[in-house]
Amino acid sequence: MSILVVQITIKQWDKSQRTAEHIQQRAAIAKLYPINVPPAVYIFNKQCLIDPHGDDLLGNRVRYSQDDNGKITFDRFQVCLKSKVLDYIGSDKTCRSIGSLDNQWIQCQYDWRYSVYEGGFYYWLYEEVCINVISVNELDENVFLKASPALVFTL
């Protein structure tokens, strides 16, 4: 049985943290880490391993689900466990195939912002997201450190 490994790094900041110093601090945060269980956790009957890093200021930023056909959905992506293909889910809910995860990994990167209401005020919460994903038969804690991604998908 293969294991889907999803490593996600989220960097979040508000408007007050856009100085050159803040930008340098965020740039120094890695996008690749060894897999350590814990804090990485297995979900969906050990079919998927989630390795979160970075910020999640609002809590539960990324949600994970699995449908009856075995497709795992997270953030803006889905993976069919049978075909081991990663798809991007567009805002119109259409799927676009990115590539195969069968013993090769793909890195997905994008920036986003949210309007947040907190303490009686609205503010922008900015984020930079990096997702590393692979399907493997046996977990290697350095899977993302040993080789370059087969593809870097940027939105």
N, C-alpha and C positions, 0 to 999 in steps of 0.2 A: 504494500500500500504506500502510495506517495504522500508526502506532506507538503502542503502549500506554506511557504515561509513568507510573511509580510513584515518588513521592517519599515516603520514610518517615523520620520523626523519632522516635527512641526516647530517652526520658529514664529512666535506671535509678538506683536508690539502695537502700541498705540501711537498717535500723532506726536506725542512728546518724545518719542524714542526714535526720531529720524535723523539725529545728528550723525556726523562722520564717525564719532566714537561708537555710537550704538551700531552703526552699519558694520564697522570693523569687528565689534564683539559678535554680531550675528554671523559674519563671514567666517569667524574662527570655529564655529560649531560644526562638527563633522557631519557628513551625510552617510557614512558607513561605520558600522560597529560590529564587533563580534556578538554572536547570539549567546546570551546567558539566560538559563531557565532556573529560577525566576531572575529578573522581572518579566521576561518573555513568558507568555501563557499559551497553552493549548486550548483550542475551542473546537466545537463541532466534532466530538468524539475523536479528538487528536488528529483530525484531518488537516488542521490549519494551526500554525504557530504565529502569534502576534507579538512583535517586538517593538514597543513604542519608545520614542525618545523625544526630548524637547518639551515644548510648552503645550498646555491644554488649559488655558485660562478660564474657559467657560465650562469645562468638564464634559466628558463624553463627546468630544469633537468628532471622532470617527466612530461610526456604528457599523457593525458587521452582521450579515444575515446569510442564511443558506436556504435556497428554495428546494422544492421536492425533487428537482432534476439534478441536485448536487452543485449547482452554481453558487459560488460564494461572492457576495457583493460587499464592497467596502468603499467608502468615500465616493469617488466618481468612476469606479472600476468594478469589473466582475471577472471571475475566472471560472471556467468550466473545469471541474476536477478530472473529467474523463479525457477531454482533448488537451488539457493543460495550456489553453490559449487565454491570454489576457485581452480584455476588451475595455475600451473607454466608453462610458455612457454619457452622451451629450445632454445638454439642457433640454432638448426636445425628446429625450428618452430613447433616441436611436443609439445603437451600438456600433462602434468602429473597432475592428480588430487591430491590435497593436503588434502582437507576436506570440510565439511559442515560449513557454516557460520550462519546457522539458530539459532539465539539466543545464539550463542557461538562465541567466537572470536579466531582468529589465529594470531600468530605473525610470521613474516618472517624476517630473518636477513641474510645479506651477505656483503662481502667486495669486492671492485672493484677498478680499477685504469684506468685512461684515459691519453692518450698522448694529450697534449694541446699545440697549437701554439699561442703564444701571444708576442707582442712586438719584433718580429723577432727571438724568441727563442722557443724551445720545452721544455716542462717539464712534469713531471708526476703529476697528480692530483689524490690523493687517496681518497677513501670514504668508510664509513661504513653506511649501510642503514638498518633501522628498520621500518617495515610496520606492523601496527596493523589494522585488518579488521574484520568487523562484519556486519551482516544484522539484523536490528531490525524494529519492527513495530512502536515504539515510541522512540525518542531520549532521552537518559539520558546522561547528560554531564559527568558523572563519569563512563561510561560504561566500560572503560578499567582499571579503578582503583578499581572497586568493586570485581572483580574475576580474577583468573589467566587464562591465555590462555588455550584453550582446546588442543592446539598443538603449539609447537615452531618449525618452519621449517627453517633449516639453510642450506645454500648452501656452 
